[in-house]
Amino acid sequence: MKYESLAQTIVDNVGGRDNILSLTHCITRLRFKLKDESKANTDFLKSHDDIVTVMKSGGQYQVVIGNHVPEVYEAVSHVANIQDEESESQQQASSGSVLSRFIDLVSGIFQPLLGVLAAAGMIKGFSALFLALGWVTEKSGTYQVLFCYWRCFILLFPNIFRVNCS
């Protein structure tokens, strides 16, 4: 396999096979659920040439790989020998309460959207502040550009939401 050495490095530095509860991936990231995140060597993984960065978000330990993540996912699954067995997290998820699973689903959908909402709010807030202070008028180019950026965020929000839901 082309990515076997990278996969072995990732598995070793997330705390080994025994520390991995589950592994999934999206377009650019490997998403681990770990038993103990303190066993992961985040600094080493961040400094590795083939890894863009490492993030901890929503109870997941995310290793950002880039566009070739499906191949790396297959290699990590092979190295960690987790492709054929039901992981402990899947067993826990199926035995967890319905409310807990629902909250996990909703928070997983909305967490990536917080940045978009914050950016739109900041842009709208600054444009309103500049308008109130008299620094710009509604016809000035600066206000029009800020308003256009804000509208882009707001109008594209449903599409970004759809992508996160899928």
MDAnalysis code that builds the backbone (N, CA, C; Angstrom):
import MDAnalysis as mda
import numpy as np

u = mda.Universe.empty(498, n_residues=166, atom_resindex=np.repeat(np.arange(166), 3), trajectory=True)
u.add_TopologyAttr("name", ["N", "CA", "C"] * 166)
u.add_TopologyAttr("resid", np.arange(1, 167))
u.add_TopologyAttr("resname", ["MET", "LYS", "TYR", "GLU", "SER", "LEU", "ALA", "GLN", "THR", "ILE", "VAL", "ASP", "ASN", "VAL", "GLY", "GLY", "ARG", "ASP", "ASN", "ILE", "LEU", "SER", "LEU", "THR", "HIS", "CYS", "ILE", "THR", "ARG", "LEU", "ARG", "PHE", "LYS", "LEU", "LYS", "ASP", "GLU", "SER", "LYS", "ALA", "ASN", "THR", "ASP", "PHE", "LEU", "LYS", "SER", "HIS", "ASP", "ASP", "ILE", "VAL", "THR", "VAL", "MET", "LYS", "SER", "GLY", "GLY", "GLN", "TYR", "GLN", "VAL", "VAL", "ILE", "GLY", "ASN", "HIS", "VAL", "PRO", "GLU", "VAL", "TYR", "GLU", "ALA", "VAL", "SER", "HIS", "VAL", "ALA", "ASN", "ILE", "GLN", "ASP", "GLU", "GLU", "SER", "GLU", "SER", "GLN", "GLN", "GLN", "ALA", "SER", "SER", "GLY", "SER", "VAL", "LEU", "SER", "ARG", "PHE", "ILE", "ASP", "LEU", "VAL", "SER", "GLY", "ILE", "PHE", "GLN", "PRO", "LEU", "LEU", "GLY", "VAL", "LEU", "ALA", "ALA", "ALA", "GLY", "MET", "ILE", "LYS", "GLY", "PHE", "SER", "ALA", "LEU", "PHE", "LEU", "ALA", "LEU", "GLY", "TRP", "VAL", "THR", "GLU", "LYS", "SER", "GLY", "THR", "TYR", "GLN", "VAL", "LEU", "PHE", "CYS", "TYR", "TRP", "ARG", "CYS", "PHE", "ILE", "LEU", "LEU", "PHE", "PRO", "ASN", "ILE", "PHE", "ARG", "VAL", "ASN", "CYS", "SER"])
u.atoms.positions = np.array([
    [0.831, -1.192, 0.000],
    [0.000, 0.000, 0.000],
    [0.870, 1.249, 0.000],
    [0.399, 2.251, -0.715],
    [1.150, 3.487, -0.859],
    [1.239, 4.278, 0.450],
    [0.191, 4.228, 1.250],
    [0.124, 5.040, 2.463],
    [0.306, 4.224, 3.740],
    [0.872, 3.047, 3.643],
    [0.973, 2.180, 4.819],
    [1.884, 2.763, 5.899],
    [3.001, 3.376, 5.507],
    [3.894, 3.951, 6.527],
    [3.236, 5.149, 7.210],
    [2.517, 5.965, 6.439],
    [1.778, 7.081, 7.034],
    [0.698, 6.554, 7.968],
    [0.008, 5.518, 7.545],
    [-1.045, 4.925, 8.375],
    [-0.472, 4.389, 9.679],
    [0.669, 3.722, 9.595],
    [1.293, 3.182, 10.805],
    [1.705, 4.313, 11.746],
    [2.235, 5.386, 11.188],
    [2.614, 6.552, 11.991],
    [1.393, 7.148, 12.690],
    [0.294, 7.268, 11.954],
    [-0.926, 7.839, 12.537],
    [-1.447, 6.954, 13.657],
    [-1.537, 5.651, 13.405],
    [-2.059, 4.727, 14.421],
    [-1.183, 4.756, 15.665],
    [0.132, 4.726, 15.478],
    [1.047, 4.744, 16.624],
    [0.902, 6.026, 17.445],
    [0.670, 7.156, 16.762],
    [0.650, 8.441, 17.449],
    [-0.731, 8.900, 17.895],
    [-1.758, 8.106, 17.650],
    [-3.055, 8.389, 18.276],
    [-3.242, 7.511, 19.503],
    [-2.199, 6.807, 19.873],
    [-2.250, 5.981, 21.078],
    [-2.327, 4.498, 20.797],
    [-2.170, 4.115, 19.545],
    [-2.201, 2.696, 19.201],
    [-3.607, 2.198, 18.908],
    [-3.666, 0.987, 18.385],
    [-4.929, 0.369, 17.990],
    [-5.904, 0.264, 19.158],
    [-5.403, -0.026, 20.343],
    [-6.271, -0.209, 21.504],
    [-6.911, 1.094, 21.979],
    [-6.373, 2.230, 21.553],
    [-6.921, 3.520, 21.960],
    [-8.001, 4.016, 20.994],
    [-8.174, 3.350, 19.864],
    [-9.132, 3.783, 18.847],
    [-10.484, 3.129, 19.099],
    [-11.491, 3.955, 19.379],
    [-12.855, 3.445, 19.527],
    [-13.531, 3.309, 18.169],
    [-13.377, 4.342, 17.325],
    [-13.952, 4.277, 15.983],
    [-13.152, 5.163, 15.049],
    [-13.321, 4.910, 13.774],
    [-12.631, 5.680, 12.745],
    [-13.592, 5.900, 11.590],
    [-13.772, 7.162, 11.217],
    [-14.535, 7.523, 10.027],
    [-13.729, 8.578, 9.289],
    [-14.234, 8.992, 8.149],
    [-13.549, 10.071, 7.438],
    [-14.560, 10.905, 6.676],
    [-14.159, 12.135, 6.391],
    [-14.948, 12.997, 5.521],
    [-14.080, 13.272, 4.295],
    [-14.237, 14.389, 3.668],
    [-13.509, 14.664, 2.436],
    [-12.013, 14.846, 2.679],
    [-11.636, 15.492, 3.781],
    [-10.221, 15.795, 4.009],
    [-9.676, 15.295, 5.334],
    [-10.506, 14.677, 6.186],
    [-10.068, 14.348, 7.548],
    [-10.345, 12.911, 7.921],
    [-9.434, 12.376, 8.715],
    [-9.693, 11.130, 9.430],
    [-10.283, 11.526, 10.768],
    [-11.405, 10.947, 11.129],
    [-12.092, 11.314, 12.371],
    [-12.053, 10.126, 13.325],
    [-11.237, 10.264, 14.364],
    [-11.082, 9.217, 15.368],
    [-11.920, 9.550, 16.588],
    [-12.491, 8.544, 17.197],
    [-12.986, 8.659, 18.564],
    [-12.034, 7.808, 19.380],
    [-11.363, 8.457, 20.327],
    [-10.326, 7.794, 21.104],
    [-10.806, 7.534, 22.524],
    [-10.281, 6.471, 23.117],
    [-10.577, 6.183, 24.525],
    [-9.959, 7.252, 25.407],
    [-8.703, 7.606, 25.103],
    [-7.966, 8.570, 25.920],
    [-7.168, 9.485, 24.996],
    [-7.632, 10.722, 24.822],
    [-6.954, 11.658, 23.921],
    [-5.573, 12.063, 24.422],
    [-5.315, 11.893, 25.714],
    [-4.005, 12.270, 26.249],
    [-2.906, 11.330, 25.753],
    [-3.269, 10.152, 25.263],
    [-2.274, 9.219, 24.722],
    [-1.828, 9.612, 23.317],
    [-2.562, 10.494, 22.676],
    [-2.226, 10.910, 21.315],
    [-1.076, 11.908, 21.336],
    [-0.159, 11.748, 20.395],
    [0.999, 12.625, 20.269],
    [0.671, 13.702, 19.225],
    [-0.100, 14.688, 19.628],
    [-0.603, 15.711, 18.717],
    [0.518, 16.518, 18.081],
    [1.517, 16.902, 18.858],
    [2.607, 17.721, 18.325],
    [3.363, 16.998, 17.221],
    [3.622, 15.702, 17.407],
    [4.325, 14.943, 16.373],
    [3.481, 14.858, 15.104],
    [2.194, 14.578, 15.266],
    [1.324, 14.463, 14.094],
    [1.229, 15.789, 13.345],
    [1.149, 16.906, 14.075],
    [1.077, 18.218, 13.426],
    [2.346, 18.532, 12.642],
    [3.477, 18.035, 13.123],
    [4.748, 18.336, 12.464],
    [5.057, 17.392, 11.306],
    [4.272, 16.347, 11.126],
    [4.511, 15.378, 10.049],
    [4.216, 16.032, 8.698],
    [5.067, 15.765, 7.705],
    [4.937, 16.401, 6.396],
    [3.649, 16.038, 5.662],
    [3.145, 14.835, 5.834],
    [1.959, 14.384, 5.106],
    [0.652, 14.718, 5.814],
    [0.731, 15.360, 6.972],
    [-0.462, 15.714, 7.738],
    [-0.566, 17.232, 7.785],
    [-1.718, 17.757, 7.384],
    [-1.914, 19.203, 7.346],
    [-1.972, 19.763, 8.762],
    [-2.842, 19.200, 9.593],
    [-2.952, 19.607, 10.988],
    [-3.769, 18.572, 11.746],
    [-3.893, 18.789, 13.041],
    [-4.696, 17.922, 13.909],
    [-5.636, 18.824, 14.696],
    [-6.896, 18.415, 14.785],
    [-7.891, 19.205, 15.513],
    [-8.668, 18.303, 16.455],
    [-9.118, 18.880, 17.553],
    [-10.005, 18.176, 18.479],
    [-11.319, 18.931, 18.459],
    [-12.374, 18.259, 18.027],
    [-13.649, 18.945, 17.869],
    [-14.804, 17.975, 18.022],
    [-15.775, 18.351, 18.824],
    [-16.988, 17.558, 18.962],
    [-16.752, 16.150, 19.459],
    [-15.777, 15.977, 20.348],
    [-15.484, 14.648, 20.867],
    [-14.700, 13.788, 19.898],
    [-14.245, 14.389, 18.812],
    [-13.469, 13.658, 17.821],
    [-12.048, 14.201, 17.770],
    [-11.140, 13.291, 17.459],
    [-9.742, 13.645, 17.232],
    [-9.570, 13.591, 15.718],
    [-9.406, 14.746, 15.082],
    [-9.418, 14.824, 13.630],
    [-8.014, 15.058, 13.089],
    [-7.594, 14.178, 12.203],
    [-6.306, 14.306, 11.538],
    [-6.589, 14.753, 10.108],
    [-6.200, 15.991, 9.782],
    [-6.466, 16.544, 8.459],
    [-5.372, 16.068, 7.510],
    [-5.787, 15.331, 6.494],
    [-4.854, 14.723, 5.544],
    [-4.856, 15.466, 4.212],
    [-6.009, 15.783, 3.699],
    [-6.127, 16.407, 2.385],
    [-7.004, 15.559, 1.481],
    [-6.840, 15.740, 0.186],
    [-7.722, 15.091, -0.783],
    [-7.545, 13.584, -0.886],
    [-6.431, 13.041, -0.462],
    [-6.202, 11.596, -0.580],
    [-6.623, 10.839, 0.678],
    [-7.558, 11.405, 1.442],
    [-7.981, 10.778, 2.700],
    [-8.632, 9.407, 2.509],
    [-9.373, 9.110, 1.431],
    [-9.938, 7.754, 1.317],
    [-8.868, 6.660, 1.279],
    [-7.775, 6.930, 0.583],
    [-6.693, 5.944, 0.517],
    [-6.014, 5.783, 1.877],
    [-5.800, 6.907, 2.566],
    [-5.179, 6.852, 3.895],
    [-6.120, 6.160, 4.873],
    [-7.418, 6.405, 4.746],
    [-8.408, 5.744, 5.604],
    [-8.333, 4.227, 5.435],
    [-8.269, 3.773, 4.196],
    [-8.160, 2.331, 3.942],
    [-6.880, 1.769, 4.557],
    [-5.781, 2.510, 4.417],
    [-4.509, 2.045, 4.975],
    [-4.557, 2.011, 6.500],
    [-5.133, 3.036, 7.123],
    [-5.239, 3.064, 8.585],
    [-6.149, 1.935, 9.061],
    [-7.253, 1.717, 8.357],
    [-8.156, 0.619, 8.718],
    [-7.441, -0.719, 8.632],
    [-6.612, -0.877, 7.611],
    [-5.861, -2.127, 7.444],
    [-4.809, -2.280, 8.543],
    [-4.051, -1.215, 8.799],
    [-2.987, -1.267, 9.807],
    [-3.565, -1.498, 11.201],
    [-4.664, -0.797, 11.515],
    [-5.267, -0.930, 12.840],
    [-6.174, -2.150, 12.932],
    [-6.422, -2.795, 11.793],
    [-7.247, -4.003, 11.729],
    [-8.629, -3.748, 12.329],
    [-9.266, -2.674, 11.873],
    [-10.584, -2.336, 12.413],
    [-11.685, -2.379, 11.365],
    [-11.375, -2.782, 10.131],
    [-12.399, -2.737, 9.100],
    [-13.449, -3.826, 9.234],
    [-13.154, -4.945, 9.873],
    [-14.094, -6.055, 9.915],
    [-14.811, -6.226, 11.239],
    [-14.475, -5.418, 12.205],
    [-15.083, -5.616, 13.515],
    [-15.889, -4.402, 13.927],
    [-16.946, -4.634, 14.661],
    [-17.755, -3.535, 15.172],
    [-17.008, -2.913, 16.340],
    [-16.801, -1.612, 16.252],
    [-16.018, -0.950, 17.290],
    [-16.844, -0.746, 18.551],
    [-16.133, -0.470, 19.632],
    [-16.803, -0.253, 20.911],
    [-17.702, 0.970, 20.868],
    [-17.302, 1.990, 20.114],
    [-18.132, 3.192, 20.069],
    [-19.452, 2.920, 19.370],
    [-19.445, 2.063, 18.355],
    [-20.699, 1.719, 17.697],
    [-21.597, 0.947, 18.651],
    [-21.014, 0.087, 19.460],
    [-21.799, -0.639, 20.444],
    [-22.358, 0.329, 21.480],
    [-21.529, 1.293, 21.909],
    [-21.990, 2.271, 22.886],
    [-23.070, 3.162, 22.285],
    [-22.891, 3.550, 21.016],
    [-23.872, 4.418, 20.377],
    [-25.218, 3.718, 20.252],
    [-25.195, 2.441, 19.927],
    [-26.459, 1.729, 19.784],
    [-27.118, 1.490, 21.136],
    [-26.333, 1.491, 22.210],
    [-26.917, 1.280, 23.528],
    [-27.170, 2.593, 24.268],
    [-26.733, 3.737, 23.708],
    [-26.954, 5.027, 24.353],
    [-28.408, 5.445, 24.245],
    [-28.776, 6.435, 25.034],
    [-30.162, 6.890, 25.007],
    [-30.459, 7.610, 23.693],
    [-31.713, 7.636, 23.338],
    [-32.139, 8.288, 22.107],
    [-31.840, 9.785, 22.182],
    [-32.071, 10.376, 23.338],
    [-31.802, 11.802, 23.515],
    [-30.317, 12.106, 23.328],
    [-29.457, 11.278, 23.881],
    [-28.013, 11.467, 23.751],
    [-27.577, 11.365, 22.288],
    [-28.097, 10.388, 21.577],
    [-27.741, 10.238, 20.158],
    [-28.267, 11.411, 19.340],
    [-29.470, 11.899, 19.665],
    [-30.040, 13.041, 18.958],
    [-29.196, 14.292, 19.186],
    [-28.784, 14.523, 20.420],
    [-27.953, 15.686, 20.736],
    [-26.609, 15.592, 20.017],
    [-26.019, 14.404, 19.960],
    [-24.767, 14.214, 19.220],
    [-24.954, 14.541, 17.744],
    [-26.072, 14.114, 17.177],
    [-26.355, 14.379, 15.769],
    [-26.498, 15.874, 15.512],
    [-27.296, 16.545, 16.304],
    [-27.542, 17.975, 16.105],
    [-26.264, 18.785, 16.323],
    [-25.508, 18.463, 17.363],
    [-24.268, 19.213, 17.602],
    [-23.249, 18.941, 16.504],
    [-23.224, 17.741, 15.965],
    [-22.322, 17.432, 14.863],
    [-22.667, 18.195, 13.598],
    [-23.950, 18.474, 13.397],
    [-24.383, 19.227, 12.219],
    [-24.079, 20.713, 12.378],
    [-24.369, 21.281, 13.550],
    [-24.272, 22.729, 13.719],
    [-22.891, 23.230, 14.113],
    [-22.056, 22.396, 14.675],
    [-20.749, 22.871, 15.129],
    [-19.914, 23.482, 13.998],
    [-19.819, 22.856, 12.823],
    [-19.033, 23.487, 11.754],
    [-19.643, 24.785, 11.234],
    [-20.918, 25.020, 11.501],
    [-21.586, 26.220, 11.002],
    [-21.379, 27.436, 11.891],
    [-20.875, 27.241, 13.087],
    [-20.719, 28.359, 14.016],
    [-19.792, 29.435, 13.468],
    [-18.752, 29.045, 12.766],
    [-17.833, 30.018, 12.178],
    [-18.513, 30.889, 11.138],
    [-19.351, 30.279, 10.308],
    [-20.078, 31.029, 9.285],
    [-21.033, 32.021, 9.940],
    [-21.757, 31.564, 10.949],
    [-22.689, 32.457, 11.645],
    [-21.953, 33.585, 12.359],
    [-20.821, 33.277, 12.967],
    [-20.033, 34.305, 13.655],
    [-19.504, 35.335, 12.662],
    [-19.008, 34.879, 11.521],
    [-18.490, 35.801, 10.508],
    [-19.594, 36.710, 9.984],
    [-20.753, 36.139, 9.697],
    [-21.869, 36.952, 9.205],
    [-22.291, 37.980, 10.250],
    [-22.352, 37.569, 11.499],
    [-22.723, 38.493, 12.568],
    [-21.712, 39.604, 12.755],
    [-20.436, 39.269, 12.676],
    [-19.384, 40.286, 12.829],
    [-19.445, 41.297, 11.679],
    [-19.617, 40.802, 10.465],
    [-19.681, 41.712, 9.314],
    [-20.883, 42.640, 9.434],
    [-22.033, 42.078, 9.773],
    [-23.242, 42.902, 9.918],
    [-23.081, 43.891, 11.076],
    [-22.486, 43.441, 12.165],
    [-22.273, 44.324, 13.309],
    [-21.352, 45.483, 12.985],
    [-20.237, 45.189, 12.309],
    [-19.312, 46.261, 11.947],
    [-19.940, 47.226, 10.950],
    [-20.679, 46.709, 9.982],
    [-21.303, 47.615, 9.014],
    [-22.343, 48.504, 9.699],
    [-23.096, 47.959, 10.655],
    [-24.064, 48.773, 11.398],
    [-23.353, 49.808, 12.268],
    [-22.239, 49.418, 12.882],
    [-21.463, 50.346, 13.706],
    [-20.910, 51.487, 12.855],
    [-20.314, 51.148, 11.709],
    [-19.758, 52.177, 10.831],
    [-20.848, 53.129, 10.345],
    [-22.025, 52.582, 10.070],
    [-23.153, 53.401, 9.624],
    [-23.633, 54.315, 10.753],
    [-23.723, 53.778, 11.971],
    [-24.186, 54.567, 13.118],
    [-23.200, 55.678, 13.479],
    [-21.907, 55.410, 13.325],
    [-20.892, 56.420, 13.640],
    [-20.752, 57.465, 12.537],
    [-21.398, 57.229, 11.412],
    [-21.328, 58.178, 10.313],
    [-20.083, 58.037, 9.463],
    [-19.350, 56.960, 9.629],
    [-18.127, 56.752, 8.847],
    [-18.449, 56.359, 7.410],
    [-19.597, 55.729, 7.223],
    [-20.027, 55.325, 5.886],
    [-21.502, 55.687, 5.735],
    [-21.942, 55.739, 4.497],
    [-23.366, 55.903, 4.206],
    [-23.838, 54.638, 3.502],
    [-25.158, 54.526, 3.368],
    [-25.689, 53.329, 2.710],
    [-25.304, 53.261, 1.241],
    [-24.908, 54.366, 0.668],
    [-24.532, 54.391, -0.741],
    [-23.024, 54.280, -0.955],
    [-22.233, 54.286, 0.123],
    [-20.775, 54.222, -0.027],
    [-20.328, 52.818, -0.437],
    [-19.209, 52.771, -1.100],
    [-18.677, 51.493, -1.578],
    [-18.328, 50.535, -0.455],
    [-17.761, 51.048, 0.628],
    [-17.383, 50.201, 1.763],
    [-18.599, 49.512, 2.354],
    [-19.666, 50.292, 2.564],
    [-20.885, 49.707, 3.126],
    [-21.478, 48.680, 2.161],
    [-21.472, 48.986, 0.880],
    [-22.035, 48.064, -0.112],
    [-21.259, 46.744, -0.145],
    [-19.937, 46.814, -0.034],
    [-19.124, 45.593, -0.026],
    [-19.402, 44.773, 1.229],
    [-19.423, 45.426, 2.396],
    [-19.725, 44.705, 3.638],
    [-21.117, 44.090, 3.589],
    [-22.088, 44.847, 3.074],
    [-23.450, 44.325, 2.957],
    [-23.490, 43.128, 2.008],
    [-22.743, 43.209, 0.921],
    [-22.691, 42.107, -0.052],
    [-22.087, 40.852, 0.578],
    [-20.996, 41.004, 1.328],
    [-20.394, 39.852, 2.013],
    [-21.376, 39.230, 3.004],
    [-22.059, 40.080, 3.773],
    [-23.025, 39.572, 4.745],
    [-24.140, 38.803, 4.044],
    [-24.663, 39.365, 2.946],
    [-25.731, 38.687, 2.205],
    [-25.249, 37.358, 1.631],
    [-23.998, 37.309, 1.178],
    [-23.454, 36.042, 0.656],
    [-23.453, 34.975, 1.740],
    [-22.984, 35.326, 2.928],
    [-22.994, 34.357, 4.032],
    [-24.411, 33.880, 4.327],
    [-25.342, 34.824, 4.410],
    [-26.715, 34.477, 4.774],
    [-27.396, 33.680, 3.664],
    [-27.200, 34.073, 2.415],
    [-27.858, 33.369, 1.315],
    [-27.264, 31.985, 1.068],
    [-25.979, 31.819, 1.337],
    [-25.347, 30.514, 1.141],
    [-25.481, 29.608, 2.356],
    [-25.954, 30.145, 3.469],
    [-26.069, 29.347, 4.690],
    [-26.895, 28.073, 4.502],
    [-28.050, 28.109, 3.829],
    [-28.798, 26.854, 3.645],
    [-28.007, 25.789, 2.883],
    [-27.205, 26.211, 1.915],
    [-26.396, 25.241, 1.172],
    [-25.298, 24.650, 2.046],
    [-24.666, 25.486, 2.852],
    [-23.638, 24.996, 3.771],
    [-24.266, 24.048, 4.784],
    [-25.465, 24.378, 5.235],
    [-26.203, 23.520, 6.168],
    [-26.491, 22.163, 5.530],
    [-26.908, 22.158, 4.268],
    [-27.198, 20.895, 3.568],
    [-25.955, 20.016, 3.472],
    [-24.828, 20.622, 3.183],
    [-23.583, 19.852, 3.076],
    [-23.242, 19.217, 4.417],
    [-23.406, 19.951, 5.501],
    [-23.113, 19.402, 6.827],
    [-24.084, 18.312, 7.234],
    [-25.309, 18.392, 6.753],
    [-26.300, 17.361, 7.093],
    [-26.037, 16.059, 6.352],
    [-25.397, 16.135, 5.221],
    [-25.196, 14.915, 4.420],
    [-24.024, 14.093, 4.862],
])
